[in-house]
Amino acid sequence: MNGLSEVEARYSNHLEIGQNSFEFVLEFGQLYGESEKALIHTRIVTSPFYAKQFSEILRECLRRHEEAVGPIPDHEI
């Protein structure tokens, strides 16, 4: 096994990010309809260094996606 088959995939349409001097906390969840509160299902805690690496990788992936598919709208359709 390559290990990927053991990883659970979760859909997220909500993200909260907090930080302090030592770590970043990314909380992923789902928020639907008239619900006032998101259901957080995944929390990732990482160092500022890796949070910056994540940001740079995500920025590059978004750039490539828009180059291939077109601009991503600022609001969900």
PDB file with SEQRES, HELIX, SHEET and CRYST1 records, atoms N, CA, C and O in Angstrom:
SEQRES   1 A   77  MET ASN GLY LEU SER GLU VAL GLU ALA ARG TYR SER ASN          
SEQRES   2 A   77  HIS LEU GLU ILE GLY GLN ASN SER PHE GLU PHE VAL LEU          
SEQRES   3 A   77  GLU PHE GLY GLN LEU TYR GLY GLU SER GLU LYS ALA LEU          
SEQRES   4 A   77  ILE HIS THR ARG ILE VAL THR SER PRO PHE TYR ALA LYS          
SEQRES   5 A   77  GLN PHE SER GLU ILE LEU ARG GLU CYS LEU ARG ARG HIS          
SEQRES   6 A   77  GLU GLU ALA VAL GLY PRO ILE PRO ASP HIS GLU ILE              
HELIX    1 AA1 LEU A    4  GLU A    6  5                                   3    
HELIX    2 AA2 PRO A   48  VAL A   69  1                                  22    
SHEET    1 AA1 3 HIS A  14  GLN A  19  0                                        
SHEET    2 AA1 3 PHE A  24  GLN A  30 -1                                        
SHEET    3 AA1 3 LEU A  39  THR A  46 -1                                        
CRYST1    1.000    1.000    1.000  90.00  90.00  90.00 P 1           1          
ATOM      1  N   MET A   1       0.826  -1.194   0.000  1.00  0.00           N  
ATOM      2  CA  MET A   1       0.000   0.000   0.000  1.00  0.00           C  
ATOM      3  C   MET A   1       0.862   1.247   0.000  1.00  0.00           C  
ATOM      4  O   MET A   1       1.942   1.273   0.591  1.00  0.00           O  
ATOM      5  N   ASN A   2       0.373   2.279  -0.670  1.00  0.00           N  
ATOM      6  CA  ASN A   2       1.127   3.520  -0.731  1.00  0.00           C  
ATOM      7  C   ASN A   2       0.794   4.474   0.418  1.00  0.00           C  
ATOM      8  O   ASN A   2       1.364   5.563   0.486  1.00  0.00           O  
ATOM      9  N   GLY A   3      -0.098   4.102   1.306  1.00  0.00           N  
ATOM     10  CA  GLY A   3      -0.473   4.943   2.433  1.00  0.00           C  
ATOM     11  C   GLY A   3      -1.627   5.878   2.133  1.00  0.00           C  
ATOM     12  O   GLY A   3      -2.362   6.257   3.046  1.00  0.00           O  
ATOM     13  N   LEU A   4      -1.808   6.263   0.872  1.00  0.00           N  
ATOM     14  CA  LEU A   4      -2.868   7.201   0.526  1.00  0.00           C  
ATOM     15  C   LEU A   4      -4.249   6.582   0.686  1.00  0.00           C  
ATOM     16  O   LEU A   4      -5.210   7.291   0.985  1.00  0.00           O  
ATOM     17  N   SER A   5      -4.364   5.280   0.492  1.00  0.00           N  
ATOM     18  CA  SER A   5      -5.672   4.649   0.623  1.00  0.00           C  
ATOM     19  C   SER A   5      -6.146   4.654   2.073  1.00  0.00           C  
ATOM     20  O   SER A   5      -7.330   4.435   2.332  1.00  0.00           O  
ATOM     21  N   GLU A   6      -5.257   4.897   3.009  1.00  0.00           N  
ATOM     22  CA  GLU A   6      -5.605   4.930   4.422  1.00  0.00           C  
ATOM     23  C   GLU A   6      -5.990   6.328   4.897  1.00  0.00           C  
ATOM     24  O   GLU A   6      -6.404   6.487   6.045  1.00  0.00           O  
ATOM     25  N   VAL A   7      -5.865   7.338   4.050  1.00  0.00           N  
ATOM     26  CA  VAL A   7      -6.162   8.718   4.412  1.00  0.00           C  
ATOM     27  C   VAL A   7      -7.627   9.008   4.126  1.00  0.00           C  
ATOM     28  O   VAL A   7      -8.111   8.762   3.022  1.00  0.00           O  
ATOM     29  N   GLU A   8      -8.327   9.530   5.119  1.00  0.00           N  
ATOM     30  CA  GLU A   8      -9.736   9.877   4.953  1.00  0.00           C  
ATOM     31  C   GLU A   8      -9.851  11.244   4.293  1.00  0.00           C  
ATOM     32  O   GLU A   8      -9.222  12.205   4.735  1.00  0.00           O  
ATOM     33  N   ALA A   9     -10.646  11.333   3.247  1.00  0.00           N  
ATOM     34  CA  ALA A   9     -10.889  12.602   2.558  1.00  0.00           C  
ATOM     35  C   ALA A   9     -12.136  13.243   3.153  1.00  0.00           C  
ATOM     36  O   ALA A   9     -13.146  12.567   3.352  1.00  0.00           O  
ATOM     37  N   ARG A  10     -12.075  14.534   3.435  1.00  0.00           N  
ATOM     38  CA  ARG A  10     -13.212  15.275   3.981  1.00  0.00           C  
ATOM     39  C   ARG A  10     -13.410  16.532   3.157  1.00  0.00           C  
ATOM     40  O   ARG A  10     -12.438  17.199   2.801  1.00  0.00           O  
ATOM     41  N   TYR A  11     -14.652  16.863   2.850  1.00  0.00           N  
ATOM     42  CA  TYR A  11     -14.978  18.089   2.135  1.00  0.00           C  
ATOM     43  C   TYR A  11     -15.024  19.243   3.125  1.00  0.00           C  
ATOM     44  O   TYR A  11     -15.501  19.087   4.249  1.00  0.00           O  
ATOM     45  N   SER A  12     -14.529  20.402   2.704  1.00  0.00           N  
ATOM     46  CA  SER A  12     -14.568  21.590   3.551  1.00  0.00           C  
ATOM     47  C   SER A  12     -14.963  22.802   2.715  1.00  0.00           C  
ATOM     48  O   SER A  12     -14.420  23.028   1.633  1.00  0.00           O  
ATOM     49  N   ASN A  13     -15.907  23.569   3.225  1.00  0.00           N  
ATOM     50  CA  ASN A  13     -16.249  24.845   2.608  1.00  0.00           C  
ATOM     51  C   ASN A  13     -16.133  25.973   3.632  1.00  0.00           C  
ATOM     52  O   ASN A  13     -16.667  27.066   3.442  1.00  0.00           O  
ATOM     53  N   HIS A  14     -15.422  25.681   4.718  1.00  0.00           N  
ATOM     54  CA  HIS A  14     -15.238  26.656   5.791  1.00  0.00           C  
ATOM     55  C   HIS A  14     -13.837  26.479   6.372  1.00  0.00           C  
ATOM     56  O   HIS A  14     -13.383  25.357   6.594  1.00  0.00           O  
ATOM     57  N   LEU A  15     -13.162  27.593   6.614  1.00  0.00           N  
ATOM     58  CA  LEU A  15     -11.814  27.558   7.168  1.00  0.00           C  
ATOM     59  C   LEU A  15     -11.660  28.672   8.185  1.00  0.00           C  
ATOM     60  O   LEU A  15     -12.005  29.823   7.916  1.00  0.00           O  
ATOM     61  N   GLU A  16     -11.143  28.328   9.346  1.00  0.00           N  
ATOM     62  CA  GLU A  16     -10.783  29.309  10.364  1.00  0.00           C  
ATOM     63  C   GLU A  16      -9.295  29.148  10.642  1.00  0.00           C  
ATOM     64  O   GLU A  16      -8.790  28.027  10.703  1.00  0.00           O  
ATOM     65  N   ILE A  17      -8.590  30.268  10.811  1.00  0.00           N  
ATOM     66  CA  ILE A  17      -7.158  30.213  11.071  1.00  0.00           C  
ATOM     67  C   ILE A  17      -6.852  31.081  12.281  1.00  0.00           C  
ATOM     68  O   ILE A  17      -7.299  32.224  12.374  1.00  0.00           O  
ATOM     69  N   GLY A  18      -6.092  30.526  13.195  1.00  0.00           N  
ATOM     70  CA  GLY A  18      -5.619  31.267  14.362  1.00  0.00           C  
ATOM     71  C   GLY A  18      -4.115  31.100  14.460  1.00  0.00           C  
ATOM     72  O   GLY A  18      -3.544  30.184  13.868  1.00  0.00           O  
ATOM     73  N   GLN A  19      -3.483  31.978  15.203  1.00  0.00           N  
ATOM     74  CA  GLN A  19      -2.036  31.846  15.360  1.00  0.00           C  
ATOM     75  C   GLN A  19      -1.584  32.486  16.659  1.00  0.00           C  
ATOM     76  O   GLN A  19      -2.263  33.335  17.237  1.00  0.00           O  
ATOM     77  N   ASN A  20      -0.422  32.052  17.093  1.00  0.00           N  
ATOM     78  CA  ASN A  20       0.280  32.696  18.186  1.00  0.00           C  
ATOM     79  C   ASN A  20       1.747  32.743  17.791  1.00  0.00           C  
ATOM     80  O   ASN A  20       2.073  32.528  16.624  1.00  0.00           O  
ATOM     81  N   SER A  21       2.615  33.012  18.712  1.00  0.00           N  
ATOM     82  CA  SER A  21       4.043  33.158  18.381  1.00  0.00           C  
ATOM     83  C   SER A  21       4.682  31.866  17.883  1.00  0.00           C  
ATOM     84  O   SER A  21       5.698  31.907  17.189  1.00  0.00           O  
ATOM     85  N   PHE A  22       4.099  30.722  18.228  1.00  0.00           N  
ATOM     86  CA  PHE A  22       4.746  29.450  17.966  1.00  0.00           C  
ATOM     87  C   PHE A  22       4.047  28.551  16.966  1.00  0.00           C  
ATOM     88  O   PHE A  22       4.656  27.618  16.442  1.00  0.00           O  
ATOM     89  N   GLU A  23       2.753  28.820  16.686  1.00  0.00           N  
ATOM     90  CA  GLU A  23       2.030  27.886  15.832  1.00  0.00           C  
ATOM     91  C   GLU A  23       0.866  28.557  15.121  1.00  0.00           C  
ATOM     92  O   GLU A  23       0.379  29.612  15.528  1.00  0.00           O  
ATOM     93  N   PHE A  24       0.440  27.909  14.046  1.00  0.00           N  
ATOM     94  CA  PHE A  24      -0.774  28.274  13.326  1.00  0.00           C  
ATOM     95  C   PHE A  24      -1.755  27.128  13.499  1.00  0.00           C  
ATOM     96  O   PHE A  24      -1.364  25.961  13.471  1.00  0.00           O  
ATOM     97  N   VAL A  25      -3.026  27.455  13.678  1.00  0.00           N  
ATOM     98  CA  VAL A  25      -4.070  26.451  13.827  1.00  0.00           C  
ATOM     99  C   VAL A  25      -5.062  26.654  12.689  1.00  0.00           C  
ATOM    100  O   VAL A  25      -5.705  27.700  12.600  1.00  0.00           O  
ATOM    101  N   LEU A  26      -5.184  25.659  11.823  1.00  0.00           N  
ATOM    102  CA  LEU A  26      -6.125  25.693  10.705  1.00  0.00           C  
ATOM    103  C   LEU A  26      -7.260  24.735  11.034  1.00  0.00           C  
ATOM    104  O   LEU A  26      -7.029  23.547  11.258  1.00  0.00           O  
ATOM    105  N   GLU A  27      -8.482  25.246  11.063  1.00  0.00           N  
ATOM    106  CA  GLU A  27      -9.650  24.430  11.354  1.00  0.00           C  
ATOM    107  C   GLU A  27     -10.545  24.393  10.122  1.00  0.00           C  
ATOM    108  O   GLU A  27     -11.032  25.423   9.656  1.00  0.00           O  
ATOM    109  N   PHE A  28     -10.748  23.193   9.609  1.00  0.00           N  
ATOM    110  CA  PHE A  28     -11.556  22.978   8.416  1.00  0.00           C  
ATOM    111  C   PHE A  28     -12.901  22.407   8.829  1.00  0.00           C  
ATOM    112  O   PHE A  28     -12.986  21.597   9.752  1.00  0.00           O  
ATOM    113  N   GLY A  29     -13.958  22.838   8.135  1.00  0.00           N  
ATOM    114  CA  GLY A  29     -15.278  22.338   8.473  1.00  0.00           C  
ATOM    115  C   GLY A  29     -16.271  22.560   7.361  1.00  0.00           C  
ATOM    116  O   GLY A  29     -15.914  22.890   6.230  1.00  0.00           O  
ATOM    117  N   GLN A  30     -17.539  22.370   7.716  1.00  0.00           N  
ATOM    118  CA  GLN A  30     -18.639  22.538   6.769  1.00  0.00           C  
ATOM    119  C   GLN A  30     -19.651  23.497   7.365  1.00  0.00           C  
ATOM    120  O   GLN A  30     -19.976  23.432   8.551  1.00  0.00           O  
ATOM    121  N   LEU A  31     -20.143  24.391   6.515  1.00  0.00           N  
ATOM    122  CA  LEU A  31     -21.157  25.360   6.902  1.00  0.00           C  
ATOM    123  C   LEU A  31     -22.207  25.383   5.802  1.00  0.00           C  
ATOM    124  O   LEU A  31     -21.888  25.634   4.640  1.00  0.00           O  
ATOM    125  N   TYR A  32     -23.452  25.122   6.163  1.00  0.00           N  
ATOM    126  CA  TYR A  32     -24.509  25.030   5.163  1.00  0.00           C  
ATOM    127  C   TYR A  32     -25.734  25.808   5.586  1.00  0.00           C  
ATOM    128  O   TYR A  32     -26.023  25.949   6.774  1.00  0.00           O  
ATOM    129  N   GLY A  33     -26.449  26.308   4.597  1.00  0.00           N  
ATOM    130  CA  GLY A  33     -27.756  26.923   4.773  1.00  0.00           C  
ATOM    131  C   GLY A  33     -27.809  27.977   5.850  1.00  0.00           C  
ATOM    132  O   GLY A  33     -26.956  28.861   5.925  1.00  0.00           O  
ATOM    133  N   GLU A  34     -28.816  27.870   6.677  1.00  0.00           N  
ATOM    134  CA  GLU A  34     -29.070  28.860   7.712  1.00  0.00           C  
ATOM    135  C   GLU A  34     -28.279  28.592   8.994  1.00  0.00           C  
ATOM    136  O   GLU A  34     -28.436  29.307   9.984  1.00  0.00           O  
ATOM    137  N   SER A  35     -27.450  27.586   8.974  1.00  0.00           N  
ATOM    138  CA  SER A  35     -26.675  27.250  10.169  1.00  0.00           C  
ATOM    139  C   SER A  35     -25.799  28.425  10.570  1.00  0.00           C  
ATOM    140  O   SER A  35     -25.143  29.038   9.727  1.00  0.00           O  
ATOM    141  N   GLU A  36     -25.792  28.737  11.858  1.00  0.00           N  
ATOM    142  CA  GLU A  36     -24.986  29.853  12.355  1.00  0.00           C  
ATOM    143  C   GLU A  36     -23.564  29.427  12.675  1.00  0.00           C  
ATOM    144  O   GLU A  36     -22.667  30.265  12.768  1.00  0.00           O  
ATOM    145  N   LYS A  37     -23.357  28.139  12.841  1.00  0.00           N  
ATOM    146  CA  LYS A  37     -22.052  27.655  13.276  1.00  0.00           C  
ATOM    147  C   LYS A  37     -21.577  26.530  12.368  1.00  0.00           C  
ATOM    148  O   LYS A  37     -22.339  25.634  12.003  1.00  0.00           O  
ATOM    149  N   ALA A  38     -20.307  26.600  12.015  1.00  0.00           N  
ATOM    150  CA  ALA A  38     -19.723  25.552  11.178  1.00  0.00           C  
ATOM    151  C   ALA A  38     -19.424  24.320  12.020  1.00  0.00           C  
ATOM    152  O   ALA A  38     -19.127  24.419  13.211  1.00  0.00           O  
ATOM    153  N   LEU A  39     -19.508  23.167  11.386  1.00  0.00           N  
ATOM    154  CA  LEU A  39     -19.112  21.917  12.012  1.00  0.00           C  
ATOM    155  C   LEU A  39     -17.642  21.685  11.661  1.00  0.00           C  
ATOM    156  O   LEU A  39     -17.325  21.307  10.534  1.00  0.00           O  
ATOM    157  N   ILE A  40     -16.754  21.908  12.615  1.00  0.00           N  
ATOM    158  CA  ILE A  40     -15.318  21.721  12.398  1.00  0.00           C  
ATOM    159  C   ILE A  40     -15.016  20.229  12.499  1.00  0.00           C  
ATOM    160  O   ILE A  40     -15.372  19.583  13.485  1.00  0.00           O  
ATOM    161  N   HIS A  41     -14.362  19.688  11.481  1.00  0.00           N  
ATOM    162  CA  HIS A  41     -14.055  18.259  11.488  1.00  0.00           C  
ATOM    163  C   HIS A  41     -12.564  17.964  11.466  1.00  0.00           C  
ATOM    164  O   HIS A  41     -12.158  16.838  11.753  1.00  0.00           O  
ATOM    165  N   THR A  42     -11.738  18.956  11.130  1.00  0.00           N  
ATOM    166  CA  THR A  42     -10.298  18.716  11.050  1.00  0.00           C  
ATOM    167  C   THR A  42      -9.549  19.931  11.575  1.00  0.00           C  
ATOM    168  O   THR A  42      -9.832  21.064  11.186  1.00  0.00           O  
ATOM    169  N   ARG A  43      -8.598  19.687  12.455  1.00  0.00           N  
ATOM    170  CA  ARG A  43      -7.752  20.765  12.979  1.00  0.00           C  
ATOM    171  C   ARG A  43      -6.296  20.396  12.708  1.00  0.00           C  
ATOM    172  O   ARG A  43      -5.835  19.318  13.084  1.00  0.00           O  
ATOM    173  N   ILE A  44      -5.587  21.300  12.056  1.00  0.00           N  
ATOM    174  CA  ILE A  44      -4.166  21.091  11.771  1.00  0.00           C  
ATOM    175  C   ILE A  44      -3.388  22.173  12.514  1.00  0.00           C  
ATOM    176  O   ILE A  44      -3.665  23.363  12.368  1.00  0.00           O  
ATOM    177  N   VAL A  45      -2.417  21.746  13.307  1.00  0.00           N  
ATOM    178  CA  VAL A  45      -1.555  22.665  14.038  1.00  0.00           C  
ATOM    179  C   VAL A  45      -0.163  22.525  13.447  1.00  0.00           C  
ATOM    180  O   VAL A  45       0.363  21.418  13.334  1.00  0.00           O  
ATOM    181  N   THR A  46       0.436  23.655  13.068  1.00  0.00           N  
ATOM    182  CA  THR A  46       1.747  23.615  12.424  1.00  0.00           C  
ATOM    183  C   THR A  46       2.566  24.839  12.815  1.00  0.00           C  
ATOM    184  O   THR A  46       2.042  25.794  13.388  1.00  0.00           O  
ATOM    185  N   SER A  47       3.832  24.798  12.503  1.00  0.00           N  
ATOM    186  CA  SER A  47       4.723  25.904  12.833  1.00  0.00           C  
ATOM    187  C   SER A  47       4.569  27.028  11.813  1.00  0.00           C  
ATOM    188  O   SER A  47       4.063  26.800  10.714  1.00  0.00           O  
ATOM    189  N   PRO A  48       5.004  28.250  12.167  1.00  0.00           N  
ATOM    190  CA  PRO A  48       4.959  29.346  11.192  1.00  0.00           C  
ATOM    191  C   PRO A  48       5.714  29.014   9.900  1.00  0.00           C  
ATOM    192  O   PRO A  48       5.274  29.394   8.815  1.00  0.00           O  
ATOM    193  N   PHE A  49       6.841  28.312  10.007  1.00  0.00           N  
ATOM    194  CA  PHE A  49       7.603  27.938   8.815  1.00  0.00           C  
ATOM    195  C   PHE A  49       6.748  27.111   7.856  1.00  0.00           C  
ATOM    196  O   PHE A  49       6.680  27.417   6.665  1.00  0.00           O  
ATOM    197  N   TYR A  50       6.096  26.064   8.367  1.00  0.00           N  
ATOM    198  CA  TYR A  50       5.296  25.205   7.495  1.00  0.00           C  
ATOM    199  C   TYR A  50       4.010  25.871   7.048  1.00  0.00           C  
ATOM    200  O   TYR A  50       3.503  25.567   5.969  1.00  0.00           O  
ATOM    201  N   ALA A  51       3.473  26.771   7.853  1.00  0.00           N  
ATOM    202  CA  ALA A  51       2.300  27.540   7.413  1.00  0.00           C  
ATOM    203  C   ALA A  51       2.678  28.396   6.209  1.00  0.00           C  
ATOM    204  O   ALA A  51       1.896  28.525   5.268  1.00  0.00           O  
ATOM    205  N   LYS A  52       3.861  28.976   6.236  1.00  0.00           N  
ATOM    206  CA  LYS A  52       4.329  29.786   5.101  1.00  0.00           C  
ATOM    207  C   LYS A  52       4.550  28.910   3.877  1.00  0.00           C  
ATOM    208  O   LYS A  52       4.197  29.305   2.766  1.00  0.00           O  
ATOM    209  N   GLN A  53       5.130  27.723   4.062  1.00  0.00           N  
ATOM    210  CA  GLN A  53       5.325  26.794   2.944  1.00  0.00           C  
ATOM    211  C   GLN A  53       3.985  26.394   2.340  1.00  0.00           C  
ATOM    212  O   GLN A  53       3.841  26.348   1.118  1.00  0.00           O  
ATOM    213  N   PHE A  54       3.011  26.107   3.188  1.00  0.00           N  
ATOM    214  CA  PHE A  54       1.667  25.757   2.724  1.00  0.00           C  
ATOM    215  C   PHE A  54       1.076  26.899   1.895  1.00  0.00           C  
ATOM    216  O   PHE A  54       0.497  26.668   0.833  1.00  0.00           O  
ATOM    217  N   SER A  55       1.225  28.120   2.382  1.00  0.00           N  
ATOM    218  CA  SER A  55       0.702  29.294   1.679  1.00  0.00           C  
ATOM    219  C   SER A  55       1.330  29.448   0.293  1.00  0.00           C  
ATOM    220  O   SER A  55       0.633  29.730  -0.681  1.00  0.00           O  
ATOM    221  N   GLU A  56       2.628  29.265   0.212  1.00  0.00           N  
ATOM    222  CA  GLU A  56       3.326  29.416  -1.067  1.00  0.00           C  
ATOM    223  C   GLU A  56       2.936  28.311  -2.046  1.00  0.00           C  
ATOM    224  O   GLU A  56       2.751  28.573  -3.235  1.00  0.00           O  
ATOM    225  N   ILE A  57       2.810  27.085  -1.559  1.00  0.00           N  
ATOM    226  CA  ILE A  57       2.403  25.975  -2.424  1.00  0.00           C  
ATOM    227  C   ILE A  57       0.970  26.184  -2.912  1.00  0.00           C  
ATOM    228  O   ILE A  57       0.677  25.973  -4.089  1.00  0.00           O  
ATOM    229  N   LEU A  58       0.081  26.596  -2.011  1.00  0.00           N  
ATOM    230  CA  LEU A  58      -1.311  26.841  -2.391  1.00  0.00           C  
ATOM    231  C   LEU A  58      -1.408  27.965  -3.417  1.00  0.00           C  
ATOM    232  O   LEU A  58      -2.164  27.856  -4.382  1.00  0.00           O  
ATOM    233  N   ARG A  59      -0.657  29.035  -3.221  1.00  0.00           N  
ATOM    234  CA  ARG A  59      -0.653  30.156  -4.170  1.00  0.00           C  
ATOM    235  C   ARG A  59      -0.221  29.693  -5.559  1.00  0.00           C  
ATOM    236  O   ARG A  59      -0.817  30.094  -6.558  1.00  0.00           O  
ATOM    237  N   GLU A  60       0.809  28.854  -5.628  1.00  0.00           N  
ATOM    238  CA  GLU A  60       1.293  28.344  -6.908  1.00  0.00           C  
ATOM    239  C   GLU A  60       0.263  27.419  -7.562  1.00  0.00           C  
ATOM    240  O   GLU A  60       0.053  27.484  -8.773  1.00  0.00           O  
ATOM    241  N   CYS A  61      -0.373  26.566  -6.771  1.00  0.00           N  
ATOM    242  CA  CYS A  61      -1.402  25.677  -7.309  1.00  0.00           C  
ATOM    243  C   CYS A  61      -2.596  26.471  -7.841  1.00  0.00           C  
ATOM    244  O   CYS A  61      -3.149  26.123  -8.885  1.00  0.00           O  
ATOM    245  N   LEU A  62      -2.995  27.519  -7.146  1.00  0.00           N  
ATOM    246  CA  LEU A  62      -4.092  28.371  -7.612  1.00  0.00           C  
ATOM    247  C   LEU A  62      -3.719  29.073  -8.915  1.00  0.00           C  
ATOM    248  O   LEU A  62      -4.544  29.192  -9.820  1.00  0.00           O  
ATOM    249  N   ARG A  63      -2.480  29.534  -9.005  1.00  0.00           N  
ATOM    250  CA  ARG A  63      -2.021  30.198 -10.236  1.00  0.00           C  
ATOM    251  C   ARG A  63      -2.101  29.232 -11.416  1.00  0.00           C  
ATOM    252  O   ARG A  63      -2.595  29.596 -12.484  1.00  0.00           O  
ATOM    253  N   ARG A  64      -1.614  27.999 -11.228  1.00  0.00           N  
ATOM    254  CA  ARG A  64      -1.659  27.007 -12.299  1.00  0.00           C  
ATOM    255  C   ARG A  64      -3.083  26.621 -12.662  1.00  0.00           C  
ATOM    256  O   ARG A  64      -3.394  26.425 -13.837  1.00  0.00           O  
ATOM    257  N   HIS A  65      -3.950  26.512 -11.660  1.00  0.00           N  
ATOM    258  CA  HIS A  65      -5.355  26.176 -11.909  1.00  0.00           C  
ATOM    259  C   HIS A  65      -6.013  27.257 -12.763  1.00  0.00           C  
ATOM    260  O   HIS A  65      -6.685  26.943 -13.745  1.00  0.00           O  
ATOM    261  N   GLU A  66      -5.828  28.510 -12.404  1.00  0.00           N  
ATOM    262  CA  GLU A  66      -6.440  29.603 -13.164  1.00  0.00           C  
ATOM    263  C   GLU A  66      -5.851  29.707 -14.565  1.00  0.00           C  
ATOM    264  O   GLU A  66      -6.549  30.072 -15.512  1.00  0.00           O  
ATOM    265  N   GLU A  67      -4.586  29.392 -14.696  1.00  0.00           N  
ATOM    266  CA  GLU A  67      -3.957  29.401 -16.018  1.00  0.00           C  
ATOM    267  C   GLU A  67      -4.585  28.329 -16.915  1.00  0.00           C  
ATOM    268  O   GLU A  67      -4.778  28.548 -18.111  1.00  0.00           O  
ATOM    269  N   ALA A  68      -4.896  27.185 -16.336  1.00  0.00           N  
ATOM    270  CA  ALA A  68      -5.444  26.073 -17.114  1.00  0.00           C  
ATOM    271  C   ALA A  68      -6.953  26.173 -17.318  1.00  0.00           C  
ATOM    272  O   ALA A  68      -7.456  25.816 -18.384  1.00  0.00           O  
ATOM    273  N   VAL A  69      -7.687  26.658 -16.300  1.00  0.00           N  
ATOM    274  CA  VAL A  69      -9.145  26.584 -16.316  1.00  0.00           C  
ATOM    275  C   VAL A  69      -9.806  27.954 -16.452  1.00  0.00           C  
ATOM    276  O   VAL A  69     -10.928  28.056 -16.948  1.00  0.00           O  
ATOM    277  N   GLY A  70      -9.131  28.984 -16.023  1.00  0.00           N  
ATOM    278  CA  GLY A  70      -9.702  30.328 -16.028  1.00  0.00           C  
ATOM    279  C   GLY A  70      -9.791  30.869 -14.614  1.00  0.00           C  
ATOM    280  O   GLY A  70      -9.549  30.147 -13.647  1.00  0.00           O  
ATOM    281  N   PRO A  71     -10.138  32.138 -14.498  1.00  0.00           N  
ATOM    282  CA  PRO A  71     -10.174  32.785 -13.185  1.00  0.00           C  
ATOM    283  C   PRO A  71     -11.170  32.127 -12.228  1.00  0.00           C  
ATOM    284  O   PRO A  71     -12.248  31.686 -12.627  1.00  0.00           O  
ATOM    285  N   ILE A  72     -10.785  32.077 -10.983  1.00  0.00           N  
ATOM    286  CA  ILE A  72     -11.670  31.607  -9.921  1.00  0.00           C  
ATOM    287  C   ILE A  72     -12.459  32.819  -9.430  1.00  0.00           C  
ATOM    288  O   ILE A  72     -11.855  33.837  -9.095  1.00  0.00           O  
ATOM    289  N   PRO A  73     -13.797  32.740  -9.378  1.00  0.00           N  
ATOM    290  CA  PRO A  73     -14.574  33.883  -8.923  1.00  0.00           C  
ATOM    291  C   PRO A  73     -14.285  34.222  -7.458  1.00  0.00           C  
ATOM    292  O   PRO A  73     -13.886  33.361  -6.674  1.00  0.00           O  
ATOM    293  N   ASP A  74     -14.493  35.484  -7.111  1.00  0.00           N  
ATOM    294  CA  ASP A  74     -14.277  35.923  -5.728  1.00  0.00           C  
ATOM    295  C   ASP A  74     -15.379  35.441  -4.791  1.00  0.00           C  
ATOM    296  O   ASP A  74     -15.186  35.407  -3.576  1.00  0.00           O  
ATOM    297  N   HIS A  75     -16.534  35.068  -5.345  1.00  0.00           N  
ATOM    298  CA  HIS A  75     -17.642  34.581  -4.527  1.00  0.00           C  
ATOM    299  C   HIS A  75     -18.119  33.262  -5.108  1.00  0.00           C  
ATOM    300  O   HIS A  75     -18.091  33.054  -6.321  1.00  0.00           O  
ATOM    301  N   GLU A  76     -18.560  32.370  -4.220  1.00  0.00           N  
ATOM    302  CA  GLU A  76     -19.066  31.088  -4.675  1.00  0.00           C  
ATOM    303  C   GLU A  76     -20.353  31.289  -5.441  1.00  0.00           C  
ATOM    304  O   GLU A  76     -21.208  32.081  -5.046  1.00  0.00           O  
ATOM    305  N   ILE A  77     -20.484  30.575  -6.528  1.00  0.00           N  
ATOM    306  CA  ILE A  77     -21.662  30.711  -7.395  1.00  0.00           C  
ATOM    307  C   ILE A  77     -22.762  29.783  -6.921  1.00  0.00           C  
ATOM    308  O   ILE A  77     -23.839  29.746  -7.517  1.00  0.00           O  
TER     309      ILE A  77                                                      
END                                                                             
